[in-house]
Amino acid sequence: MPTEFPMRPIGFVRSAYRDAAEIPKGCGAKHEAEGVLEILPEYEPGLTDVEGFSHLFVIWVFDRVEGFDLMATPPTDTTPHGIFTTRAPRRPNPVGLTVVKLLRREGPRLHVRGVDMLDGTPILDLKPYLSGVPPEELRRGWLGEAEKRKDG
């Protein structure tokens, strides 16, 4: 089995965020910032039919972090949690995942809402957002408990 998987960006995020401290975090954080996903010209044919989807998964790289932690204390709680139960950036594989709303396409440029990435962030992949999990079956783990404490 391979132990490394070489990847190259298919494009880059254009956003107003220049510093991670500017990005809303924690319970109730709203990700309503607009931005542009600039896809490299050689990958533009892969955007064919993207306009038919309202939302997209953006798979991207935390390219400005070094090292990783297996425990993280998120802004929504005072208790450390396993890194794989948080959205913290210091991960064994620094991969991020964001759902954005597709506003419009202009050639290789996708105008989106819901950006929570820094300007210049490398994009690894895009996928249409399709969720078959009924809301009544969705569990929010420790985050649900932290939200109850905050609201209570």
C-alpha positions in Angstrom: 0.0 0.0 0.0 1.3 3.5 -0.8 2.1 5.6 2.3 2.1 8.9 0.4 -0.4 10.4 -1.9 1.0 13.3 -4.0 -1.6 16.0 -4.6 -1.6 19.3 -6.6 -4.0 22.2 -6.2 -6.7 22.5 -8.8 -7.1 26.2 -7.9 -7.0 28.7 -5.2 -9.4 30.6 -2.9 -9.8 34.3 -3.2 -11.3 35.7 0.0 -11.2 38.8 2.2 -9.5 36.8 5.0 -5.8 37.5 5.3 -5.4 36.2 8.9 -7.0 33.2 10.6 -8.1 35.4 13.5 -10.5 37.2 11.1 -12.5 34.0 10.3 -15.6 33.5 12.5 -15.3 30.5 14.9 -17.3 28.9 17.6 -21.0 28.2 18.4 -23.3 30.2 16.2 -20.5 31.4 13.9 -21.9 32.5 10.6 -19.9 31.8 7.5 -21.5 34.2 5.1 -18.5 35.7 3.5 -18.4 35.7 -0.3 -15.3 34.7 -2.2 -14.1 33.1 -5.5 -12.8 29.7 -6.2 -10.3 30.2 -9.0 -9.8 26.9 -10.8 -6.7 26.5 -12.9 -7.4 26.6 -16.6 -6.4 23.0 -17.2 -9.1 21.9 -14.8 -11.9 24.1 -16.1 -13.5 21.3 -18.2 -14.1 19.6 -14.9 -16.6 22.4 -14.0 -19.0 21.3 -16.8 -22.5 21.2 -15.3 -21.5 22.6 -11.9 -24.1 25.4 -12.3 -26.8 22.8 -11.6 -25.7 22.4 -8.0 -26.7 24.9 -5.2 -23.8 23.9 -2.9 -20.4 22.4 -3.2 -17.9 20.7 -0.9 -14.5 22.4 -1.1 -11.6 20.2 -0.1 -8.6 22.4 0.7 -5.2 22.5 2.5 -4.4 24.3 5.7 -1.2 25.4 4.0 0.0 27.8 6.7 0.2 25.4 9.7 3.0 23.2 10.7 2.9 20.1 12.9 -0.2 18.6 14.4 -1.9 17.9 17.7 -4.1 14.9 18.5 -6.1 16.9 21.1 -7.5 20.4 20.6 -9.6 22.8 22.6 -12.0 24.4 20.2 -13.4 28.0 20.8 -16.8 26.4 21.5 -15.7 24.5 24.6 -13.2 24.5 27.4 -12.5 20.8 27.3 -9.9 19.3 24.9 -11.4 16.9 22.3 -9.8 14.5 19.8 -8.6 16.3 16.7 -10.8 14.2 14.5 -13.9 15.5 16.3 -12.9 19.2 15.7 -12.3 21.5 12.7 -8.9 22.6 14.2 -6.2 23.2 11.6 -3.2 21.4 13.2 -4.0 17.9 11.8 -1.9 14.9 10.8 -3.1 15.6 7.2 -3.9 19.3 7.1 -7.0 19.0 4.9 -10.0 21.3 5.3 -13.6 20.8 4.2 -16.1 23.6 3.7 -19.6 23.6 2.2 -20.2 26.7 0.1 -23.2 28.0 -1.8 -22.6 28.5 -5.5 -23.7 31.9 -6.5 -22.5 31.9 -10.1 -19.9 30.7 -12.5 -17.7 32.9 -14.7 -15.5 30.5 -16.7 -13.0 29.0 -14.3 -14.1 31.3 -11.4 -16.8 30.1 -9.1 -18.4 32.9 -7.0 -19.5 31.4 -3.7 -20.9 32.3 -0.2 -19.7 30.6 3.0 -16.0 31.0 2.6 -14.0 30.2 5.8 -10.6 30.0 4.1 -7.7 32.4 3.9 -6.9 34.2 0.6 -4.6 32.0 -1.5 -5.7 28.7 0.1 -5.0 25.8 -2.3 -8.0 23.8 -3.4 -7.6 20.1 -3.8 -11.0 19.1 -5.0 -14.7 20.1 -5.4 -17.7 17.8 -5.1 -21.4 18.5 -5.2 -23.0 18.7 -1.8 -25.4 15.9 -1.5 -26.6 14.8 2.0 -28.9 11.9 2.5 -28.8 12.1 6.3 -32.2 13.0 7.7 -32.0 15.8 10.3 -33.6 13.5 13.0 -30.7 11.1 12.6 -27.9 13.6 12.7 -25.9 13.7 15.9 -23.6 16.6 16.9 -21.5 14.8 19.5 -19.7 17.1 22.0 -20.6 20.1 20.0 -24.3 19.7 20.7 -23.5 19.5 24.4 -21.4 22.7 24.2 -24.2 24.5 22.3 -26.7 23.5 25.0 -24.4 24.9 27.7 -24.0 28.1 25.8 -27.7 28.6 25.2 -28.7 27.4 28.7 
